[in-house]
Every structure is written in structure tokens, then in C-alpha cells.
Amino acid sequence: MAEDDGFEQRLRQARARQGMDPPPGRKGALPASGWGIGFRAGVEVVSALIVGVAAGWFLDRWLGTWPWLFLLFFVFGSVAGVMNVYRLFSPRGAARKQD
């Protein structure tokens, strides 16, 4: 049994060195401070909006359908941003527990 304990300890150390396990004391992937969480949520929303608006604008210019695709992709980007923030704050594994 002493070999098993040594193996488990070496395995934990190797996983920590490779970044496969979060550091002890930190749960999940959320930043430790409130500013970090707020900044990440803001970046998630803004980046999704930028991608949606850019895709809609380029498609409208290419297809000559101004402003319909721009508005549609603005809505898609907004929904994607809100869903990203929802996933950021939802507990991990909640979907698996409902099965």
C-alpha cells in the first residue's frame, strides 16, 4: 500500500506541473477577485457583440441587404454574449446532475 500512496502523490504533482489540476484553494475557472469576474463577463459580452456586428456588416455589404443581416447578427451576438456569461456563472456539471 505504501507504493500506492507514493504513486498517487507523484501523480498529483505531475498533474499540477502540467496544469491539469487547478491550484489548491481555487475552485473552478473563475478569477479570484470581483474585478476579474466583472472584466471577464464584460469581455465575453463585448467580444460576442463585435463578432456578430462585424459578420452582419460584412454580409450586408457583400449581399446588399443593409440593414437586415446587420440587425440579425447583432441579435445573435447579443444572445451569444449573454449565454457566455450565463455559462461563466453557472455551476459546472449542473447539466450532468439533471440526467
Phi and psi restraints in degrees (range 20) as a CNS / XPLOR table:
assign (resid 1 and name C) (resid 2 and name N)
       (resid 2 and name CA) (resid 2 and name C) 1.0 -63.5 20.0 2
assign (resid 2 and name N) (resid 2 and name CA)
       (resid 2 and name C) (resid 3 and name N) 1.0 -32.4 20.0 2
assign (resid 2 and name C) (resid 3 and name N)
       (resid 3 and name CA) (resid 3 and name C) 1.0 -65.1 20.0 2
assign (resid 3 and name N) (resid 3 and name CA)
       (resid 3 and name C) (resid 4 and name N) 1.0 -40.2 20.0 2
assign (resid 3 and name C) (resid 4 and name N)
       (resid 4 and name CA) (resid 4 and name C) 1.0 -62.7 20.0 2
assign (resid 4 and name N) (resid 4 and name CA)
       (resid 4 and name C) (resid 5 and name N) 1.0 -40.5 20.0 2
assign (resid 4 and name C) (resid 5 and name N)
       (resid 5 and name CA) (resid 5 and name C) 1.0 -64.9 20.0 2
assign (resid 5 and name N) (resid 5 and name CA)
       (resid 5 and name C) (resid 6 and name N) 1.0 -40.5 20.0 2
assign (resid 5 and name C) (resid 6 and name N)
       (resid 6 and name CA) (resid 6 and name C) 1.0 -65.2 20.0 2
assign (resid 6 and name N) (resid 6 and name CA)
       (resid 6 and name C) (resid 7 and name N) 1.0 -40.0 20.0 2
assign (resid 6 and name C) (resid 7 and name N)
       (resid 7 and name CA) (resid 7 and name C) 1.0 -64.1 20.0 2
assign (resid 7 and name N) (resid 7 and name CA)
       (resid 7 and name C) (resid 8 and name N) 1.0 -45.9 20.0 2
assign (resid 7 and name C) (resid 8 and name N)
       (resid 8 and name CA) (resid 8 and name C) 1.0 -60.9 20.0 2
assign (resid 8 and name N) (resid 8 and name CA)
       (resid 8 and name C) (resid 9 and name N) 1.0 -41.5 20.0 2
assign (resid 8 and name C) (resid 9 and name N)
       (resid 9 and name CA) (resid 9 and name C) 1.0 -65.4 20.0 2
assign (resid 9 and name N) (resid 9 and name CA)
       (resid 9 and name C) (resid 10 and name N) 1.0 -43.4 20.0 2
assign (resid 9 and name C) (resid 10 and name N)
       (resid 10 and name CA) (resid 10 and name C) 1.0 -65.4 20.0 2
assign (resid 10 and name N) (resid 10 and name CA)
       (resid 10 and name C) (resid 11 and name N) 1.0 -37.2 20.0 2
assign (resid 10 and name C) (resid 11 and name N)
       (resid 11 and name CA) (resid 11 and name C) 1.0 -64.7 20.0 2
assign (resid 11 and name N) (resid 11 and name CA)
       (resid 11 and name C) (resid 12 and name N) 1.0 -44.2 20.0 2
assign (resid 11 and name C) (resid 12 and name N)
       (resid 12 and name CA) (resid 12 and name C) 1.0 -61.6 20.0 2
assign (resid 12 and name N) (resid 12 and name CA)
       (resid 12 and name C) (resid 13 and name N) 1.0 -42.2 20.0 2
assign (resid 12 and name C) (resid 13 and name N)
       (resid 13 and name CA) (resid 13 and name C) 1.0 -64.4 20.0 2
assign (resid 13 and name N) (resid 13 and name CA)
       (resid 13 and name C) (resid 14 and name N) 1.0 -42.5 20.0 2
assign (resid 13 and name C) (resid 14 and name N)
       (resid 14 and name CA) (resid 14 and name C) 1.0 -65.4 20.0 2
assign (resid 14 and name N) (resid 14 and name CA)
       (resid 14 and name C) (resid 15 and name N) 1.0 -41.8 20.0 2
assign (resid 14 and name C) (resid 15 and name N)
       (resid 15 and name CA) (resid 15 and name C) 1.0 -64.9 20.0 2
assign (resid 15 and name N) (resid 15 and name CA)
       (resid 15 and name C) (resid 16 and name N) 1.0 -38.5 20.0 2
assign (resid 15 and name C) (resid 16 and name N)
       (resid 16 and name CA) (resid 16 and name C) 1.0 -66.5 20.0 2
assign (resid 16 and name N) (resid 16 and name CA)
       (resid 16 and name C) (resid 17 and name N) 1.0 -40.5 20.0 2
assign (resid 16 and name C) (resid 17 and name N)
       (resid 17 and name CA) (resid 17 and name C) 1.0 -64.6 20.0 2
assign (resid 17 and name N) (resid 17 and name CA)
       (resid 17 and name C) (resid 18 and name N) 1.0 -36.6 20.0 2
assign (resid 17 and name C) (resid 18 and name N)
       (resid 18 and name CA) (resid 18 and name C) 1.0 -82.6 20.0 2
assign (resid 18 and name N) (resid 18 and name CA)
       (resid 18 and name C) (resid 19 and name N) 1.0 -5.8 20.0 2
assign (resid 18 and name C) (resid 19 and name N)
       (resid 19 and name CA) (resid 19 and name C) 1.0 79.2 20.0 2
assign (resid 19 and name N) (resid 19 and name CA)
       (resid 19 and name C) (resid 20 and name N) 1.0 19.7 20.0 2
assign (resid 19 and name C) (resid 20 and name N)
       (resid 20 and name CA) (resid 20 and name C) 1.0 -83.3 20.0 2
assign (resid 20 and name N) (resid 20 and name CA)
       (resid 20 and name C) (resid 21 and name N) 1.0 -22.1 20.0 2
assign (resid 20 and name C) (resid 21 and name N)
       (resid 21 and name CA) (resid 21 and name C) 1.0 -116.0 20.0 2
assign (resid 21 and name N) (resid 21 and name CA)
       (resid 21 and name C) (resid 22 and name N) 1.0 142.8 20.0 2
assign (resid 21 and name C) (resid 22 and name N)
       (resid 22 and name CA) (resid 22 and name C) 1.0 -68.2 20.0 2
assign (resid 22 and name N) (resid 22 and name CA)
       (resid 22 and name C) (resid 23 and name N) 1.0 152.8 20.0 2
assign (resid 22 and name C) (resid 23 and name N)
       (resid 23 and name CA) (resid 23 and name C) 1.0 -60.7 20.0 2
assign (resid 23 and name N) (resid 23 and name CA)
       (resid 23 and name C) (resid 24 and name N) 1.0 150.0 20.0 2
assign (resid 23 and name C) (resid 24 and name N)
       (resid 24 and name CA) (resid 24 and name C) 1.0 -62.8 20.0 2
assign (resid 24 and name N) (resid 24 and name CA)
       (resid 24 and name C) (resid 25 and name N) 1.0 142.2 20.0 2
assign (resid 24 and name C) (resid 25 and name N)
       (resid 25 and name CA) (resid 25 and name C) 1.0 95.1 20.0 2
assign (resid 25 and name N) (resid 25 and name CA)
       (resid 25 and name C) (resid 26 and name N) 1.0 -13.6 20.0 2
assign (resid 25 and name C) (resid 26 and name N)
       (resid 26 and name CA) (resid 26 and name C) 1.0 -112.2 20.0 2
assign (resid 26 and name N) (resid 26 and name CA)
       (resid 26 and name C) (resid 27 and name N) 1.0 126.1 20.0 2
assign (resid 26 and name C) (resid 27 and name N)
       (resid 27 and name CA) (resid 27 and name C) 1.0 -109.7 20.0 2
assign (resid 27 and name N) (resid 27 and name CA)
       (resid 27 and name C) (resid 28 and name N) 1.0 129.1 20.0 2
assign (resid 27 and name C) (resid 28 and name N)
       (resid 28 and name CA) (resid 28 and name C) 1.0 77.0 20.0 2
assign (resid 28 and name N) (resid 28 and name CA)
       (resid 28 and name C) (resid 29 and name N) 1.0 -168.1 20.0 2
assign (resid 28 and name C) (resid 29 and name N)
       (resid 29 and name CA) (resid 29 and name C) 1.0 -107.8 20.0 2
assign (resid 29 and name N) (resid 29 and name CA)
       (resid 29 and name C) (resid 30 and name N) 1.0 10.1 20.0 2
assign (resid 29 and name C) (resid 30 and name N)
       (resid 30 and name CA) (resid 30 and name C) 1.0 -76.9 20.0 2
assign (resid 30 and name N) (resid 30 and name CA)
       (resid 30 and name C) (resid 31 and name N) 1.0 143.9 20.0 2
assign (resid 30 and name C) (resid 31 and name N)
       (resid 31 and name CA) (resid 31 and name C) 1.0 -61.8 20.0 2
assign (resid 31 and name N) (resid 31 and name CA)
       (resid 31 and name C) (resid 32 and name N) 1.0 155.5 20.0 2
assign (resid 31 and name C) (resid 32 and name N)
       (resid 32 and name CA) (resid 32 and name C) 1.0 -72.5 20.0 2
assign (resid 32 and name N) (resid 32 and name CA)
       (resid 32 and name C) (resid 33 and name N) 1.0 -32.7 20.0 2
assign (resid 32 and name C) (resid 33 and name N)
       (resid 33 and name CA) (resid 33 and name C) 1.0 -99.5 20.0 2
assign (resid 33 and name N) (resid 33 and name CA)
       (resid 33 and name C) (resid 34 and name N) 1.0 161.3 20.0 2
assign (resid 33 and name C) (resid 34 and name N)
       (resid 34 and name CA) (resid 34 and name C) 1.0 -65.3 20.0 2
assign (resid 34 and name N) (resid 34 and name CA)
       (resid 34 and name C) (resid 35 and name N) 1.0 -36.0 20.0 2
assign (resid 34 and name C) (resid 35 and name N)
       (resid 35 and name CA) (resid 35 and name C) 1.0 -63.1 20.0 2
assign (resid 35 and name N) (resid 35 and name CA)
       (resid 35 and name C) (resid 36 and name N) 1.0 -39.6 20.0 2
assign (resid 35 and name C) (resid 36 and name N)
       (resid 36 and name CA) (resid 36 and name C) 1.0 -64.9 20.0 2
assign (resid 36 and name N) (resid 36 and name CA)
       (resid 36 and name C) (resid 37 and name N) 1.0 -41.9 20.0 2
assign (resid 36 and name C) (resid 37 and name N)
       (resid 37 and name CA) (resid 37 and name C) 1.0 -65.7 20.0 2
assign (resid 37 and name N) (resid 37 and name CA)
       (resid 37 and name C) (resid 38 and name N) 1.0 -44.7 20.0 2
assign (resid 37 and name C) (resid 38 and name N)
       (resid 38 and name CA) (resid 38 and name C) 1.0 -64.2 20.0 2
assign (resid 38 and name N) (resid 38 and name CA)
       (resid 38 and name C) (resid 39 and name N) 1.0 -41.0 20.0 2
assign (resid 38 and name C) (resid 39 and name N)
       (resid 39 and name CA) (resid 39 and name C) 1.0 -63.8 20.0 2
assign (resid 39 and name N) (resid 39 and name CA)
       (resid 39 and name C) (resid 40 and name N) 1.0 -43.7 20.0 2
assign (resid 39 and name C) (resid 40 and name N)
       (resid 40 and name CA) (resid 40 and name C) 1.0 -64.7 20.0 2
assign (resid 40 and name N) (resid 40 and name CA)
       (resid 40 and name C) (resid 41 and name N) 1.0 -41.5 20.0 2
assign (resid 40 and name C) (resid 41 and name N)
       (resid 41 and name CA) (resid 41 and name C) 1.0 -63.0 20.0 2
assign (resid 41 and name N) (resid 41 and name CA)
       (resid 41 and name C) (resid 42 and name N) 1.0 -42.0 20.0 2
assign (resid 41 and name C) (resid 42 and name N)
       (resid 42 and name CA) (resid 42 and name C) 1.0 -64.0 20.0 2
assign (resid 42 and name N) (resid 42 and name CA)
       (resid 42 and name C) (resid 43 and name N) 1.0 -41.8 20.0 2
assign (resid 42 and name C) (resid 43 and name N)
       (resid 43 and name CA) (resid 43 and name C) 1.0 -63.9 20.0 2
assign (resid 43 and name N) (resid 43 and name CA)
       (resid 43 and name C) (resid 44 and name N) 1.0 -39.2 20.0 2
assign (resid 43 and name C) (resid 44 and name N)
       (resid 44 and name CA) (resid 44 and name C) 1.0 -60.3 20.0 2
assign (resid 44 and name N) (resid 44 and name CA)
       (resid 44 and name C) (resid 45 and name N) 1.0 -46.3 20.0 2
assign (resid 44 and name C) (resid 45 and name N)
       (resid 45 and name CA) (resid 45 and name C) 1.0 -69.0 20.0 2
assign (resid 45 and name N) (resid 45 and name CA)
       (resid 45 and name C) (resid 46 and name N) 1.0 -48.0 20.0 2
assign (resid 45 and name C) (resid 46 and name N)
       (resid 46 and name CA) (resid 46 and name C) 1.0 -65.3 20.0 2
assign (resid 46 and name N) (resid 46 and name CA)
       (resid 46 and name C) (resid 47 and name N) 1.0 -41.7 20.0 2
assign (resid 46 and name C) (resid 47 and name N)
       (resid 47 and name CA) (resid 47 and name C) 1.0 -66.1 20.0 2
assign (resid 47 and name N) (resid 47 and name CA)
       (resid 47 and name C) (resid 48 and name N) 1.0 -39.4 20.0 2
assign (resid 47 and name C) (resid 48 and name N)
       (resid 48 and name CA) (resid 48 and name C) 1.0 -64.5 20.0 2
assign (resid 48 and name N) (resid 48 and name CA)
       (resid 48 and name C) (resid 49 and name N) 1.0 -40.0 20.0 2
assign (resid 48 and name C) (resid 49 and name N)
       (resid 49 and name CA) (resid 49 and name C) 1.0 -64.9 20.0 2
assign (resid 49 and name N) (resid 49 and name CA)
       (resid 49 and name C) (resid 50 and name N) 1.0 -42.5 20.0 2
assign (resid 49 and name C) (resid 50 and name N)
       (resid 50 and name CA) (resid 50 and name C) 1.0 -62.1 20.0 2
assign (resid 50 and name N) (resid 50 and name CA)
       (resid 50 and name C) (resid 51 and name N) 1.0 -44.5 20.0 2
assign (resid 50 and name C) (resid 51 and name N)
       (resid 51 and name CA) (resid 51 and name C) 1.0 -63.8 20.0 2
assign (resid 51 and name N) (resid 51 and name CA)
       (resid 51 and name C) (resid 52 and name N) 1.0 -44.4 20.0 2
assign (resid 51 and name C) (resid 52 and name N)
       (resid 52 and name CA) (resid 52 and name C) 1.0 -64.3 20.0 2
assign (resid 52 and name N) (resid 52 and name CA)
       (resid 52 and name C) (resid 53 and name N) 1.0 -45.0 20.0 2
assign (resid 52 and name C) (resid 53 and name N)
       (resid 53 and name CA) (resid 53 and name C) 1.0 -65.5 20.0 2
assign (resid 53 and name N) (resid 53 and name CA)
       (resid 53 and name C) (resid 54 and name N) 1.0 -42.6 20.0 2
assign (resid 53 and name C) (resid 54 and name N)
       (resid 54 and name CA) (resid 54 and name C) 1.0 -64.1 20.0 2
assign (resid 54 and name N) (resid 54 and name CA)
       (resid 54 and name C) (resid 55 and name N) 1.0 -43.0 20.0 2
assign (resid 54 and name C) (resid 55 and name N)
       (resid 55 and name CA) (resid 55 and name C) 1.0 -63.3 20.0 2
assign (resid 55 and name N) (resid 55 and name CA)
       (resid 55 and name C) (resid 56 and name N) 1.0 -44.8 20.0 2
assign (resid 55 and name C) (resid 56 and name N)
       (resid 56 and name CA) (resid 56 and name C) 1.0 -64.1 20.0 2
assign (resid 56 and name N) (resid 56 and name CA)
       (resid 56 and name C) (resid 57 and name N) 1.0 -42.0 20.0 2
assign (resid 56 and name C) (resid 57 and name N)
       (resid 57 and name CA) (resid 57 and name C) 1.0 -64.0 20.0 2
assign (resid 57 and name N) (resid 57 and name CA)
       (resid 57 and name C) (resid 58 and name N) 1.0 -46.3 20.0 2
assign (resid 57 and name C) (resid 58 and name N)
       (resid 58 and name CA) (resid 58 and name C) 1.0 -65.3 20.0 2
assign (resid 58 and name N) (resid 58 and name CA)
       (resid 58 and name C) (resid 59 and name N) 1.0 -40.9 20.0 2
assign (resid 58 and name C) (resid 59 and name N)
       (resid 59 and name CA) (resid 59 and name C) 1.0 -66.1 20.0 2
assign (resid 59 and name N) (resid 59 and name CA)
       (resid 59 and name C) (resid 60 and name N) 1.0 -39.8 20.0 2
assign (resid 59 and name C) (resid 60 and name N)
       (resid 60 and name CA) (resid 60 and name C) 1.0 -63.1 20.0 2
assign (resid 60 and name N) (resid 60 and name CA)
       (resid 60 and name C) (resid 61 and name N) 1.0 -42.4 20.0 2
assign (resid 60 and name C) (resid 61 and name N)
       (resid 61 and name CA) (resid 61 and name C) 1.0 -64.6 20.0 2
assign (resid 61 and name N) (resid 61 and name CA)
       (resid 61 and name C) (resid 62 and name N) 1.0 -39.4 20.0 2
assign (resid 61 and name C) (resid 62 and name N)
       (resid 62 and name CA) (resid 62 and name C) 1.0 -71.4 20.0 2
assign (resid 62 and name N) (resid 62 and name CA)
       (resid 62 and name C) (resid 63 and name N) 1.0 -41.8 20.0 2
assign (resid 62 and name C) (resid 63 and name N)
       (resid 63 and name CA) (resid 63 and name C) 1.0 -95.6 20.0 2
assign (resid 63 and name N) (resid 63 and name CA)
       (resid 63 and name C) (resid 64 and name N) 1.0 -11.0 20.0 2
assign (resid 63 and name C) (resid 64 and name N)
       (resid 64 and name CA) (resid 64 and name C) 1.0 69.9 20.0 2
assign (resid 64 and name N) (resid 64 and name CA)
       (resid 64 and name C) (resid 65 and name N) 1.0 37.5 20.0 2
assign (resid 64 and name C) (resid 65 and name N)
       (resid 65 and name CA) (resid 65 and name C) 1.0 -112.7 20.0 2
assign (resid 65 and name N) (resid 65 and name CA)
       (resid 65 and name C) (resid 66 and name N) 1.0 25.0 20.0 2
assign (resid 65 and name C) (resid 66 and name N)
       (resid 66 and name CA) (resid 66 and name C) 1.0 -51.2 20.0 2
assign (resid 66 and name N) (resid 66 and name CA)
       (resid 66 and name C) (resid 67 and name N) 1.0 134.6 20.0 2
assign (resid 66 and name C) (resid 67 and name N)
       (resid 67 and name CA) (resid 67 and name C) 1.0 -106.0 20.0 2
assign (resid 67 and name N) (resid 67 and name CA)
       (resid 67 and name C) (resid 68 and name N) 1.0 16.6 20.0 2
assign (resid 67 and name C) (resid 68 and name N)
       (resid 68 and name CA) (resid 68 and name C) 1.0 -67.1 20.0 2
assign (resid 68 and name N) (resid 68 and name CA)
       (resid 68 and name C) (resid 69 and name N) 1.0 -48.5 20.0 2
assign (resid 68 and name C) (resid 69 and name N)
       (resid 69 and name CA) (resid 69 and name C) 1.0 -69.7 20.0 2
assign (resid 69 and name N) (resid 69 and name CA)
       (resid 69 and name C) (resid 70 and name N) 1.0 -33.8 20.0 2
assign (resid 69 and name C) (resid 70 and name N)
       (resid 70 and name CA) (resid 70 and name C) 1.0 -58.1 20.0 2
assign (resid 70 and name N) (resid 70 and name CA)
       (resid 70 and name C) (resid 71 and name N) 1.0 -48.1 20.0 2
assign (resid 70 and name C) (resid 71 and name N)
       (resid 71 and name CA) (resid 71 and name C) 1.0 -66.6 20.0 2
assign (resid 71 and name N) (resid 71 and name CA)
       (resid 71 and name C) (resid 72 and name N) 1.0 -41.3 20.0 2
assign (resid 71 and name C) (resid 72 and name N)
       (resid 72 and name CA) (resid 72 and name C) 1.0 -62.4 20.0 2
assign (resid 72 and name N) (resid 72 and name CA)
       (resid 72 and name C) (resid 73 and name N) 1.0 -46.2 20.0 2
assign (resid 72 and name C) (resid 73 and name N)
       (resid 73 and name CA) (resid 73 and name C) 1.0 -73.9 20.0 2
assign (resid 73 and name N) (resid 73 and name CA)
       (resid 73 and name C) (resid 74 and name N) 1.0 -24.4 20.0 2
assign (resid 73 and name C) (resid 74 and name N)
       (resid 74 and name CA) (resid 74 and name C) 1.0 -62.9 20.0 2
assign (resid 74 and name N) (resid 74 and name CA)
       (resid 74 and name C) (resid 75 and name N) 1.0 -44.2 20.0 2
assign (resid 74 and name C) (resid 75 and name N)
       (resid 75 and name CA) (resid 75 and name C) 1.0 -65.5 20.0 2
assign (resid 75 and name N) (resid 75 and name CA)
       (resid 75 and name C) (resid 76 and name N) 1.0 -44.1 20.0 2
assign (resid 75 and name C) (resid 76 and name N)
       (resid 76 and name CA) (resid 76 and name C) 1.0 -59.6 20.0 2
assign (resid 76 and name N) (resid 76 and name CA)
       (resid 76 and name C) (resid 77 and name N) 1.0 -43.3 20.0 2
assign (resid 76 and name C) (resid 77 and name N)
       (resid 77 and name CA) (resid 77 and name C) 1.0 -64.1 20.0 2
assign (resid 77 and name N) (resid 77 and name CA)
       (resid 77 and name C) (resid 78 and name N) 1.0 -39.4 20.0 2
assign (resid 77 and name C) (resid 78 and name N)
       (resid 78 and name CA) (resid 78 and name C) 1.0 -63.5 20.0 2
assign (resid 78 and name N) (resid 78 and name CA)
       (resid 78 and name C) (resid 79 and name N) 1.0 -45.7 20.0 2
assign (resid 78 and name C) (resid 79 and name N)
       (resid 79 and name CA) (resid 79 and name C) 1.0 -63.7 20.0 2
assign (resid 79 and name N) (resid 79 and name CA)
       (resid 79 and name C) (resid 80 and name N) 1.0 -42.3 20.0 2
assign (resid 79 and name C) (resid 80 and name N)
       (resid 80 and name CA) (resid 80 and name C) 1.0 -63.0 20.0 2
assign (resid 80 and name N) (resid 80 and name CA)
       (resid 80 and name C) (resid 81 and name N) 1.0 -41.1 20.0 2
assign (resid 80 and name C) (resid 81 and name N)
       (resid 81 and name CA) (resid 81 and name C) 1.0 -63.2 20.0 2
assign (resid 81 and name N) (resid 81 and name CA)
       (resid 81 and name C) (resid 82 and name N) 1.0 -44.2 20.0 2
assign (resid 81 and name C) (resid 82 and name N)
       (resid 82 and name CA) (resid 82 and name C) 1.0 -66.0 20.0 2
assign (resid 82 and name N) (resid 82 and name CA)
       (resid 82 and name C) (resid 83 and name N) 1.0 -39.5 20.0 2
assign (resid 82 and name C) (resid 83 and name N)
       (resid 83 and name CA) (resid 83 and name C) 1.0 -66.3 20.0 2
assign (resid 83 and name N) (resid 83 and name CA)
       (resid 83 and name C) (resid 84 and name N) 1.0 -36.1 20.0 2
assign (resid 83 and name C) (resid 84 and name N)
       (resid 84 and name CA) (resid 84 and name C) 1.0 -63.5 20.0 2
assign (resid 84 and name N) (resid 84 and name CA)
       (resid 84 and name C) (resid 85 and name N) 1.0 -42.4 20.0 2
assign (resid 84 and name C) (resid 85 and name N)
       (resid 85 and name CA) (resid 85 and name C) 1.0 -67.6 20.0 2
assign (resid 85 and name N) (resid 85 and name CA)
       (resid 85 and name C) (resid 86 and name N) 1.0 -38.6 20.0 2
assign (resid 85 and name C) (resid 86 and name N)
       (resid 86 and name CA) (resid 86 and name C) 1.0 -60.0 20.0 2
assign (resid 86 and name N) (resid 86 and name CA)
       (resid 86 and name C) (resid 87 and name N) 1.0 -46.0 20.0 2
assign (resid 86 and name C) (resid 87 and name N)
       (resid 87 and name CA) (resid 87 and name C) 1.0 -64.9 20.0 2
assign (resid 87 and name N) (resid 87 and name CA)
       (resid 87 and name C) (resid 88 and name N) 1.0 -31.9 20.0 2
assign (resid 87 and name C) (resid 88 and name N)
       (resid 88 and name CA) (resid 88 and name C) 1.0 -63.6 20.0 2
assign (resid 88 and name N) (resid 88 and name CA)
       (resid 88 and name C) (resid 89 and name N) 1.0 -39.8 20.0 2
assign (resid 88 and name C) (resid 89 and name N)
       (resid 89 and name CA) (resid 89 and name C) 1.0 -96.7 20.0 2
assign (resid 89 and name N) (resid 89 and name CA)
       (resid 89 and name C) (resid 90 and name N) 1.0 -9.6 20.0 2
assign (resid 89 and name C) (resid 90 and name N)
       (resid 90 and name CA) (resid 90 and name C) 1.0 -77.4 20.0 2
assign (resid 90 and name N) (resid 90 and name CA)
       (resid 90 and name C) (resid 91 and name N) 1.0 144.4 20.0 2
assign (resid 90 and name C) (resid 91 and name N)
       (resid 91 and name CA) (resid 91 and name C) 1.0 -66.0 20.0 2
assign (resid 91 and name N) (resid 91 and name CA)
       (resid 91 and name C) (resid 92 and name N) 1.0 140.6 20.0 2
assign (resid 91 and name C) (resid 92 and name N)
       (resid 92 and name CA) (resid 92 and name C) 1.0 -69.6 20.0 2
assign (resid 92 and name N) (resid 92 and name CA)
       (resid 92 and name C) (resid 93 and name N) 1.0 139.0 20.0 2
assign (resid 92 and name C) (resid 93 and name N)
       (resid 93 and name CA) (resid 93 and name C) 1.0 82.8 20.0 2
assign (resid 93 and name N) (resid 93 and name CA)
       (resid 93 and name C) (resid 94 and name N) 1.0 3.5 20.0 2
assign (resid 93 and name C) (resid 94 and name N)
       (resid 94 and name CA) (resid 94 and name C) 1.0 -64.1 20.0 2
assign (resid 94 and name N) (resid 94 and name CA)
       (resid 94 and name C) (resid 95 and name N) 1.0 -36.1 20.0 2
assign (resid 94 and name C) (resid 95 and name N)
       (resid 95 and name CA) (resid 95 and name C) 1.0 -68.2 20.0 2
assign (resid 95 and name N) (resid 95 and name CA)
       (resid 95 and name C) (resid 96 and name N) 1.0 -35.2 20.0 2
assign (resid 95 and name C) (resid 96 and name N)
       (resid 96 and name CA) (resid 96 and name C) 1.0 -70.6 20.0 2
assign (resid 96 and name N) (resid 96 and name CA)
       (resid 96 and name C) (resid 97 and name N) 1.0 -32.3 20.0 2
assign (resid 96 and name C) (resid 97 and name N)
       (resid 97 and name CA) (resid 97 and name C) 1.0 -70.3 20.0 2
assign (resid 97 and name N) (resid 97 and name CA)
       (resid 97 and name C) (resid 98 and name N) 1.0 -24.8 20.0 2
assign (resid 97 and name C) (resid 98 and name N)
       (resid 98 and name CA) (resid 98 and name C) 1.0 -78.0 20.0 2
assign (resid 98 and name N) (resid 98 and name CA)
       (resid 98 and name C) (resid 99 and name N) 1.0 -19.7 20.0 2
